[in-house]
């Protein structure tokens, strides 16, 4: 497990799973609830969401689309892929893989629930059947940031441009978000149940509605930025204010070199990849340079600015290296790219 709470699974998959909040939620369930049923459901839900996201990853890899990471949290998951060059048909297949897997898992749990003896195991299996079917139904809705929204936008892009497809999907997302808030109010008004139960149910539906609306806004903004910065690469954002050092350099020698260089960006090479030497990472007395190594994304000079920025943000790093033909060209920072993108978009606005 990495220091940032992620787990890396193989070089082929290149998948990282955020685990911090999942473990925290599980510990809270154990300490505060102590209910074996809820704990079992939570643990199995984590596995099911993971399998759901793996289905997306498998579909992406089968279509030769690179998977950057999988992010899993108690509230769901996300598969980060290089989607800048993905055609609509491939994007549709990747998006549909998740809901299909959820329905399959629901079917498996349903069959197991009918065969299992009566008891807590049956209740857990029945609950997982309902949850997976619910996840499948939720993810076929044509709304961002759900899988159905991706699939719907991909279908629209066969006939319309990026902005038009995004705008239509955004409007559909807003409508669905509103329905998630309003319809439960009508249903719960006529439902014969306690006030606490009604408030709890409404809170869940309202949360989903606001989640859909927030995701829709973010996706629309991303589409606008992508269109507005079309063709804008990192070639002119490359900085050469960095140092390259050997991974075996002694810490005292590195200290003297950094002190005289005027830069704190130190790049090295480990296991055939360029890495960042994080001089600000907390370390123990006597630790060496390898203990300061941080994996960072690698780009070519022709990488689009928005794609480089998204990859750095998804990996929670503020810097990436630029290489061409295996040779280190320079570095780019998220702060610099953000500034250039903002200035570029401002310069495109018509003057009053």
C-alpha positions, 0 to 999 in steps of 0.5 A: 500500500502506498503512503497516500492510502492507495493500493496498486494492482499490477503494471498491466491494470495500473489501477489505484484504489483510494482506501482512506475513507472506506476504512474510516467508514468501516471502523465507524460502523464497527465502533458505533453500530457493532451490527454484524449485518450492516458491517457485512453489507458494507464490506460486500458493497465495497467489493461490488462497487470495486467489481463494477469499476473493474468492469469499466476498466476491463472494457477500456483496456479491451478497447486499448484505452489506458486506465489511470486509476480507480477511486473507491469511497463509501459513496461510490467509485469512479474509473479514470481513463484517457478519454480525450481520443475515445470515439463515441462507440467505444465510450458507450461500451465502456460506460455500459459495462458498469451497469451490466455488471451490477445487474449480473451481480444482482442476479447472482445474489438473488439466486444465492438468496433463494438457495441459502438457508433462512438466517442472517446470510439470507438477509445479507444476500437479499440486501445485496441483490436489492442494492446491486439492482438499485445501482444498475437502475440508477446508473442507466439514468441519462444523467451526469455523472452516472454511467447512463449520462456518459452513455447518453452523451456518447450516443448524442455525439454520433449526431452532434458536436461535443457542446451540444451533446453535453448541453442536452445531457446537462438539461436531462441531468437537471430534470432528473436531479429535480425529480429525485428531490420532488417525487419523494416528497409526494410519495413520502407524504402519502406513505404511512410511516414514522416521521424519522423514517420519512426524513431519512428516506428524503435525505437519501433521495435529496443527496442523490439529486444534489450529487447528480446536479453537482456532477452535471455542472462539473461535466458541463464546465469540463466540456466547455473548457475542453472545447475552448482549449482545443488544440492547446498543448503543453508544448509552450508550458514546459519549464526547465527550472528543475534538477535531475539527480541520480537516485543514489545521490547522498542526502547531504550532496543533494542538499548542497546542490539544491541550495545552489541551484535556485529550484526545489524541483528535483527529478530522478529516474527509478525503475525506468520511469521519471519520478519526483524527489519530494523534498518536503516529505516528512522523513525519519533521521537517516532516510535516503533519497529513495524514501522521498520518491513520488510517482508523477505522470509523464506526458509528451509535448503534444499532450493537451493542456486540459488532459495533463491538468486532469491527470495531475488532479486525479492523481493528486499531484501538482507536477508532471514530467515531459519526455520525448523519445525517452528523453526528459524535456522538462516539467509542467505544473498544475498551477501554471497550466491552470493559469494558462487555460484561464488566460486563454479562455478569457482572451476568447471572450468577446469584448463589451 
